[in-house]
Amino acid sequence: MPVSPPTPSPSADNEAHLTLDYLLRRMRFKSDFPALATSITRIQALSGSESESLHTLCDEILKDVALTQKLLRVVNTAHYRRASTDPISTVSRAVSLIGLAGVRNLALSLMLLEHMEDKVHAQQLKVEFLRTVMAGTLASELSHQSRDAEEAFLGALFRNLGRLLVAFYLPEDAEQIRALTTVSDEQPEPLSDAQASVKVLGVSHEQLAGHIGQSWGLPDGLLACMRSPEGRVPTRSLAARPERLWWLASMANEVAQTMLDTEPVKLGDALTKLARTYAAPLDLTSDDVSQAAARARKRLTELTQALNLNVPAQSPGERLLDTFYVDAPNSGQTDGPTPDALGLGDDTGTLAPDLPPPAVDATSILTNGIQDITNSLVESFRLNDVLQMILETMLRALNCRRVVFCLRDARTGQLTGRLGLGEGADVVRDLFKVPLVLRPGENPELFTAVCLKQVDTLIADASAPNIVTRLPTWFRDRVQAPTFLVLPLVMKRTGQADMVLGLIYADKGQADSLQISEKELSLLRTLRNQAVMAFRHAANG
């Protein structure tokens, strides 16, 4: 039976309840707090064993252009690209190489950064973000088994949720807490973080994090890891016990804070002392801790470089980074593609960007997406994953409102919606029913005609009289897209008539806004042909 760390008494909970509600009300005045809560809840709820998880994760990430850019920059750093020398240009490909849990946790980390745009407190927020990610990375690096690493990362990361949210949403309170935890002439014995946060807020950072986590519907296992276990550090091994993750999260956060607070010349001794404290329960040596800290520094340095997060020299935040290193397993590998080469625009990744939306380089996005798909086709691949990459590439390159893939139903002989990405794509996907067999004398509706004639078609203005009369009723009444693109998928068969296999549909919300150059159309056709190729490979086993 799972063991839970001790929880506060009912009376303590009652005393904290009003304070927590008050703090949450203050946070909700920030318009992006509900959005952050919704996004984290959806992404965290994903299970690596669910077939729909890849689609759902990608759709959630792709809703946020800046988050998509940041994630693709990070997965093209040396640490993540070890599995492939080619650039990773789609979230779907990143999942196939890194794993659903890895991309999910990376997205959750970047989501916290994405919502922390405060110019006045940007530098302190940056330090809090780096410290939080360092704790998660350390926990991951100190995990003995890869299957535990993702859970450990998230547990250590979310242990800091209250502290991070207070730093952003309640900056004046955060400053008071920092002052109470800092050594000074007037305060030779500073308070602990828990004592200081209770004194200023009325509740500890961890109580606040737990309350928010419950309101977000985070799983019980994660909520347990977000609370520091009480009592002394155990003196026996916790191998294969759930408590190990709780104490690992505690150690990772202590190490991260020690790295932040300690002069470099004294850090080795400080880490050795911490390693001795946790050696027995976590089965670790001082070498394990120092080597994990070095690897975590490299990963965090790559993250700051990929996101262009400027950490001032000689600042506390710089102590978490390792600017001067050579990653031996990747020696000879280039630094990876530039953001422009990946079609990632000019987003700087700063905490307080005051920039217009980044320009979309459609040709680069299409070209790199095609390369991603080519790499997948020469490996053992899942058909749905390849189709997901194709839709994602089109969505980003054309800056569409939504894209939908339809597949021929062998039983009914019509095309039905199977996959969709973008705004309301799941609803639109289920509406698509395109008959491919006509009764004698029946005039085909537009989608049927396009597929039977095997003609790629761009409708610039769907309200034009000659177009409206050809549109299916379900499309006119429910979809109402002002402009859209249709690419039929056709399977060539030796000695038999060509077979319409499916179609790819993409739309935008304003007439004449879907502008496609000849070069882009050629690349879109290549994408479509890759879909047909994937079906051929899948059919041939």
N, C-alpha and C positions, 0 to 999 in steps of 0.2 A: 504493500500500500504506500503510495507516495507520501513523503514527509513534507510538511509545510513549515516554513520558518514562523516563529512566534508572531502573532498579530497583536496590535495594540488592544488594550482593554476596551469594552463598550463605553465606559465613561470617557476615556481619552478620545475615542472616535466621536462621541457626542460633542465634546468640547471643541474639537477641530472642525466639526461639520459646518458651522456658520462661517468660520474663517475660510474654509475651502470654497464654499459657495460664493463668498464675496470675491475671492481671488479669481475664480472662474468667470464671474460676471465681468470683472475688469478686463480679462483676457479677450472675452467675446466682443468687447468694443472694437478690437482690432479686426478688421474685416476678413483677414486671411486666416484667422484661427479656425473657424469652422471648416474652411477648405483644407487646411492642414489635417485636421481631425478626420475628415472624410477620406482623404487620399491615403493616410497611414492605415486607417481601418481596412480599407479595401485591399491594399497591398499585403498587409500583415495577415489577412484572412486566407491568403492563397495557400494551397497545399501542394507540395512537390509531386504528389501522386495523382493529382487530378489532371485529366487530359485537357480540360479547358483552361488550366492555370496559365499556360504560355500566352494564350490569346488575351486573357483578362489582364495579365501583368503588362503586356505590351500596350494594350489599349489604354491602360491607366497612365503609363509613362508618356505615351505619345500625345496625350491631351495637353501636356506641358512642353512647349517647344524648348524652353531654356533647360528644363530638366533632362530632356532627351539629349541635348547637346552636351551637357555636363557629363552624363553617364557615358556617352560614346567616347568622349575625350579620355575619361578615366580608364575604360576598358581597353584603350589602345596604348596604355602605359606598359612598360616592360613586364611588370608583375603579372598582368592578366593575359598578355599576348604570348606567353610561353607555349601555349598549345598551338599557335599558328603564327607564321611569319607574315601573313597578309593582314592588311588593315581590317578591322571589324567595323562595319558601317551600318549595321541594323541591330536593333535591340534583340530581335529574334535570333540572330546569329550569336550574339553575346550569350544568350541563354543556353544555346546548344554547346558552346565551348566552356562556359564558366559554371553553368548549372542554374536552375531556377532560383534556388535559395541564395546563391551568391549575388545574382543580379537584383533580387528582391531586397537583400540587405544593403547593397550599394545604393539602390534607389531610395531606401528609407533614410540613409545617411544624408544623401544629397538633398532630399526633400526638406530635412531640417535646415540645411544651409539655404535652400531656395526661399524659405519663408522668413529669413532673418535679414531683411533689407532695412537697416536703420543707420543712417549716415552719422548721427551723433555718436552712437555707441558701437560703430562698426568694428573698431580694433579689438575691443573687449569681447565682442561677440565672436570674432574670428578665433581668439584664443580659446574661448569656451567650446567652440565647434571642434577645433583641433584636439583639445584635451579629450573630448567625448569620443571622437573617432579613434584616437590613440588607445583609449581604454578598450574599445571594442576590438581593435586590431590585435592588441596584446592578448586578450582572452582567446581570440582565434588562433594566434600563433602558439599559445601555450596548451592548446588542446591536443591530447594524445591521439585522437582519432578524427579523421576528416568529417565524419558525420556529426561529431559534436561541435566542430569549429563554427558552423553557421549559427547554431543555437547560442554558443558562448559569446559570439560577437554581438548578437542582438541583446542578450541579457546584460552584458557590460555596457553597451551603448545606452539602452533604455534606463539603466540605473541612474543616468544623468539627465533624464528627461525633465524632471522638475527644475533642476538647476539651470538647464539650458533655456527652458521656457520663461523662467523668472528673469534671466539675463536679458531676454528680448522684450517680453511684454511688460515687465515691471522693473525697468532699469534702475530707478532710484532705490528701490528695495534691494536690488542686487548689489548696488554700490555700498549700501550700509552693511550688508552681510560680509562683503569682501573686507571692509574696514575692520570689522569685529574679528576676522580670522587672520589678520595680518599682524606680525610682530612689530612693535614700535616702542619708543621710549616710554610712552604713556601706558602701553599695553604689552608688557614683557611676556605675559602668558595669554595668548589669544584664545578665543573660543574655537571649538570644533565647528565644522560646517553645519552639523545637525543642530548644535546649540545656538549658533548664530541665526540660522534660518528660523528656528522656533521663536527666538527673541524678536526678530523683525517681522516675520509673517504670521506668527501664531501657530504655524505647523512647520515640520521639516520639509526639505526638498523631496525626500523620499515619500512622505505622506502625500504631498501634492502630486508627485508622479504616479503613485498608486491610484489615487482618486481619478486622475485624468485617464490613466490606463483602463480602469474599470468602465468609465464612461465611454471610452472608445471600443470597448468590447475585446480588449486584448486577451489572449488565452491565459488560463490559470498558471501554466508553467512559466510563462514570461513574467506575469505579475509577481510570482514567487521570487523569481531571480532579480526583480527590480527592488526588493527589500533586502537590506543588509541583514544577514543572519546574526542573531544575538549571541552573547557569550564569548568565551575565549576561542581562539583558533583551535580546532581539534588537533590532537596529537597522534591520531591514527589515520591510516589511509582511507580516503573516501572514494576510491576507485569503484566505478559502476554504480554509484549512489547519486541520486538527484542533488543532494547537498553539495556535491563537488562543484557544480556550475555556480551555485550561489557564492561559495568561497572563492572560486576562480574569478568571478565578476568583482568581488571585493579586492582581491589582490591586484587585478588589472587596473582598477581605478586608483589604488594606492600607488602603484608603480607609475601610472600616468601623472598623478599629482606630484610625486617625488621628482620625476624628470622635469616637470615644470618649475618646481620650487628650488631645485638644488643646483649649485654651481657645478659645471662639468667636471672639475677636478675632484669633487667629492661624491660624484654620482655612483661610481663603482662600489664604494663602501656602502652607500645607502641601499643599493640594489641587492648587494650580498646579504645585508641585514634582513631585508624583506624576504629574500629567498629562504633564509633559515627559518623565519617565522612560519612560512607556508609550505616548507619542504615536505613534512610528513603527510598532511591531508591531501596535497595535490601531487605528490610523488615527483617533485621537481628538485633540480640542483641549481646552484648559483649560476652555473654555466648556461643552463636552460633559460634562465630569466634574462641574463645579459645578451644571449644570442637572439632571443625573441624580441628584446627591446631594439636590437640593431636592425632586425628584419622589419619590425613595425615602423621604425624611423624611415627606412627606405620607402616603404609603402606610403607613408604619410607625405614624404617629400614628393613622390611621384604625383600624389593627389593634388598637392598645392601647385605643382608645376602645370599639371593638366588643366586646372581651373584658373590659372593665373592669379592665385591668391598671394598677394604680396605680404610677406611677414618681415617686418623691419629687423635689420641687423641689431644684435645685442638685446633684443626684446625677449621676454620670457617665452613667447611662442616659438622663437627660433630654437630653444633648447629641445623641442620635440622633433626637430628636423635634422636630417643628415644631408647637407647640401653637397658634400664632397665624398662620393663613393663610386665604385665601379661594381656593377652587379655581374659577377663572374659568369653565372649560368647564361647570361644574355650578352656576353661580350661578342662584339661583331655585329650585333643587331642594331639597327638604326633607332633613333628616338621615336620612330613611328611617323605616320603621316601628319601633316599640319592640319589644323582645324579647317582651313580653306579647302585643302585637298579632299577632305571628307565631306565637304559641303555643309560645314557647321557654322558658317557665317562669322560674325565678329563679336559674339557675346564674350565678355571678358571674365565672367565667373566671379566678379567682385561681389562683396556683400551688399553694396549699395549702387547697383548700376543705374545710371540715369541715361539710358540709351533707347533709341527706337527699336522696334522688333528687328531681329537680325534678318538680313537679306537671304533669300533662299537661292542657292546655286543648284538649280534643277539638274543640270547636266552632270555635275559631280556626284550628286546624291544617286542618280540613276546608274552612273558608271560604276560606282563603288558598291551599290546594291547588287548589280549584276555579278560583280566579282565575288561578293559574299555568297550568292546563290550558286555560282559555279563551283566554289570551294565545297559547298554542302553536297552538290550533286556527285562529286567524285568520292565522297565518303559514304558511310552507311547513314542514310537519312530517313526521316519520317516525312511523308508526303505533306501532312498538314503544316509541318514546320517550314517547308519550302514555300508553300502557298502563303503562309503568314509573312515571310520575308518579302515576297513579291508585293503583297498589299501594303506592308509598312513602307517599302521603298516608294511606291506610288503616292501614298498619303503624304509623305514628307516632301517629295520632289515637286509635286503639283500643288502643295499646300491646300489639299482638298478639304472639303467638309467631311466627306466619308468615302470609303471604297468598299465594294461588296464583290465577293466571288460567288458565282452560281455554277452548279454542277448538274449534268444530265442525270435524271432519275430514270434508271433502266425500266422500272415498272410502269411509270406514267408517260414516259417519252417527253417530258418537259424539263426545263431548267429550273432548279429551285435554289434559293439562297442558302449557302453553307457557312461562309465566313464573312465578317465585316469588321471594319475598324473606323473609328471616328465618331462624330456626334450622332447619336441615335442609330448607329449602324446595326445594332442587334434587331431593332424594330423593323428597319427598312429591309434588312436581310430576309426576315421571315415573310415579307410581303411579296418577294419576287417569285412569280410563277410564269414562266415563259414557254408557251406551247411551241413545239417544233413540228407537229403534224397538223395540217389544215384539212377541214372538210371541203368537199368540192364547191367551188365558187366563193369560198370564204376569203375575205381580205385580211392579210396578216397585220397585226398591230406592229408598232415600230420595232420593239425588241425582237420579235419573231422575224420580221423582214431583214433586220440587220444580220441576225445569225444565219438565216437561210442563204442570204446572198454573200455571207462571209466578208463583210465590209466593215472596216474600222470606221466608226462614226462619232463625230463631235457635234453635238447640238449646242449652238451658241446661245440661242434664245428659245426656250421651250414654250414660250407663250405665243410664238408665231402661229397664225391660224392654220397653216398647212402642217404644223407639227402637232398642235393640240388635238386635232381630230384623229391622229394616229396613235396617241398615247393610251395605254391601258387605263381603265377606270381607277384601279387601285393606285396607279402612279399619280394620276391627276388629283385624286382626293386625299391621298395620304402622304405621298413623298413631296410632290410639288417642287421639284428641283428646277431652278431657273436655267441651269446649264449643266450638261453632263457628257461624259465620254463612255463609249461602249466598245470593248475589244472582244470579239468572239474568239473562242478557242476551238480550233479545228484539228482533228486527228486525220492525217493522210493514211489511207489503207490500200495496200497493193491489191489490185484486182477487184476492189470494192469502191463504192461511193464514199466520199469523205464523210466523216461523222462529226457533227457539232458536239463538242465535249462539254463546253461551258462558256461562260462569259465573265469578263471583269468590267465592273461599272464604277465610275468615279464621278462625283458631282461637287459643285460649289454653290454658294448661297446668293450669287448675284449674276445676272445675265451678262454674257460676253466676258466674264472674268477668267474663264478657263482657256488661257492662251498657250498654245503648244507649238514650238518651232519644229522644223523638219528634223533636226538633230534629235530633239527630245522624243518626237514620234517614233523615230527609228529605234531609240533605246527602249521605249515603251513596248514596241513590238518584240524586241529581244527578250524583255521580261516575260511577255505573254508566251513566247516560244519556249522559254525555260519551264514554264508551267506545263506545257504540253510534253516536253522532254521528261519532266518529273513523273508524269502519269505513265509514259512509256516505260521508264525504268521500273516503276512500281508494278506495272502489269507483267513485266518480264521477270519479276522476282529478284 
